[in-house]
């Protein structure tokens, strides 16, 4: 069986999160994005890597009861959107009962593996 190909920008970002050095890409106008991205979509200019804030705020979430085949063994699970300074990220909310998840809760970035496929995913850990 062959090893999965790397998704250069995404896997590099997950590596940085695992190493405790998450970053975002900032354009000349102060807009921010998560990798992968090679140019500023607003200006066409270059992007610089900037440290991502350690703590984010959960802006929205949903509890998935019936999952796609790629996540069937993980259900039920919580997927959330959190803001980390100038960027928003989507990840699985872990380490908390789904009934205890709240909008506005402080979260930290992490990387977890799915039960179904053992793929790495971005995760939010309550702070």
CORVEN-V672190 format. One record per residue. N is the residue number from 1. RES is the residue in three letters. PHI is phi in whole degrees, -180 to 180 (* if undefined). OMEGA is omega in whole degrees, -180 to 180 (none if undefined). BURIAL is # if it has 16 or more other C-alpha atoms within 10 Angstrom, else .. Layout:
# CORVEN-V672190
n-><N | N>
res-><RES | RES>
phi-><PHI | PHI>
omega-><OMEGA | OMEGA>
burial-><BURIAL | BURIAL>
This chain:
# CORVEN-V672190
n-><1 | 2 | 3 | 4 | 5 | 6 | 7 | 8 | 9 | 10 | 11 | 12 | 13 | 14 | 15 | 16 | 17 | 18 | 19 | 20 | 21 | 22 | 23 | 24 | 25 | 26 | 27 | 28 | 29 | 30 | 31 | 32 | 33 | 34 | 35 | 36 | 37 | 38 | 39 | 40 | 41 | 42 | 43 | 44 | 45 | 46 | 47 | 48 | 49 | 50 | 51 | 52 | 53 | 54 | 55 | 56 | 57 | 58 | 59 | 60 | 61 | 62 | 63 | 64 | 65 | 66 | 67 | 68 | 69 | 70 | 71 | 72 | 73 | 74 | 75 | 76 | 77 | 78 | 79 | 80 | 81 | 82 | 83 | 84 | 85 | 86 | 87 | 88 | 89 | 90 | 91 | 92 | 93 | 94 | 95 | 96 | 97 | 98 | 99 | 100 | 101 | 102 | 103 | 104 | 105 | 106 | 107 | 108 | 109 | 110 | 111 | 112 | 113 | 114 | 115 | 116 | 117 | 118 | 119 | 120 | 121 | 122 | 123 | 124 | 125 | 126 | 127>
res-><UNK | UNK | UNK | UNK | UNK | UNK | UNK | UNK | UNK | UNK | UNK | UNK | UNK | UNK | UNK | UNK | UNK | UNK | UNK | UNK | UNK | UNK | UNK | UNK | UNK | UNK | UNK | UNK | UNK | UNK | UNK | UNK | UNK | UNK | UNK | UNK | UNK | UNK | UNK | UNK | UNK | UNK | UNK | UNK | UNK | UNK | UNK | UNK | UNK | UNK | UNK | UNK | UNK | UNK | UNK | UNK | UNK | UNK | UNK | UNK | UNK | UNK | UNK | UNK | UNK | UNK | UNK | UNK | UNK | UNK | UNK | UNK | UNK | UNK | UNK | UNK | UNK | UNK | UNK | UNK | UNK | UNK | UNK | UNK | UNK | UNK | UNK | UNK | UNK | UNK | UNK | UNK | UNK | UNK | UNK | UNK | UNK | UNK | UNK | UNK | UNK | UNK | UNK | UNK | UNK | UNK | UNK | UNK | UNK | UNK | UNK | UNK | UNK | UNK | UNK | UNK | UNK | UNK | UNK | UNK | UNK | UNK | UNK | UNK | UNK | UNK | UNK>
phi-><* | -87 | -77 | -67 | -71 | -79 | -95 | -43 | -68 | -68 | -65 | -63 | -64 | -61 | -59 | -63 | -62 | -61 | -83 | 77 | -131 | -66 | -142 | -130 | -107 | -113 | -90 | -66 | -95 | 87 | -72 | -129 | -142 | -91 | -64 | -88 | -163 | -106 | -140 | -70 | -68 | -83 | -118 | 78 | -85 | -75 | -116 | -115 | -81 | -128 | -65 | -82 | -54 | -70 | -120 | -120 | -122 | -69 | -96 | -161 | -160 | -145 | -99 | -93 | -94 | -118 | -101 | -68 | -56 | -71 | -131 | -57 | -79 | -91 | -70 | -77 | -147 | -107 | -113 | -131 | -117 | -128 | -99 | -125 | 61 | -81 | -126 | -111 | -136 | -112 | -159 | -84 | -87 | -125 | 78 | -151 | -64 | -53 | -70 | -98 | -73 | -137 | -62 | 95 | -69 | -78 | -135 | -116 | -77 | -155 | -128 | -126 | -112 | -75 | -69 | -72 | -117 | 65 | -76 | -78 | -137 | -71 | -130 | -112 | -106 | -58 | -100>
omega-><-178 | 179 | 180 | 176 | 178 | 170 | -167 | -177 | -178 | -180 | 175 | 178 | 178 | 176 | -179 | 177 | 179 | 180 | 180 | -179 | -180 | -178 | 171 | -180 | -176 | 177 | -177 | 179 | 178 | 176 | -179 | 178 | 171 | 177 | -1 | 175 | -176 | 178 | 176 | -178 | 180 | -174 | -174 | -178 | -179 | 177 | 176 | 176 | 179 | 179 | 178 | 176 | -178 | -176 | 177 | 180 | 179 | -176 | -177 | 176 | 173 | 176 | 180 | 179 | -180 | -172 | 173 | -180 | -179 | -178 | -173 | -179 | -180 | -176 | -6 | 177 | -178 | 173 | -179 | 172 | -179 | 176 | 175 | -175 | -175 | -178 | 173 | -180 | 175 | -180 | 176 | 176 | -174 | 175 | 179 | 177 | 180 | 179 | -178 | 179 | -179 | 172 | -179 | -179 | 179 | -179 | 174 | 178 | 173 | 177 | 177 | 176 | 179 | 177 | -172 | -173 | -176 | 175 | 175 | 177 | 174 | -177 | 175 | 177 | 177 | 180 | none>
burial-><. | . | . | . | . | . | . | . | . | # | # | . | # | # | . | . | # | . | . | . | . | # | # | # | # | # | # | . | . | . | . | # | # | # | # | . | . | . | . | # | . | . | . | . | . | . | # | . | . | . | . | # | # | . | # | # | # | # | # | . | # | . | # | # | . | . | . | . | . | . | # | # | . | # | . | . | # | # | # | # | # | # | # | # | . | . | # | # | # | # | # | # | # | # | . | . | . | # | . | . | # | . | . | . | . | # | # | # | # | # | # | # | . | # | . | . | . | . | . | . | # | # | # | # | # | # | .>
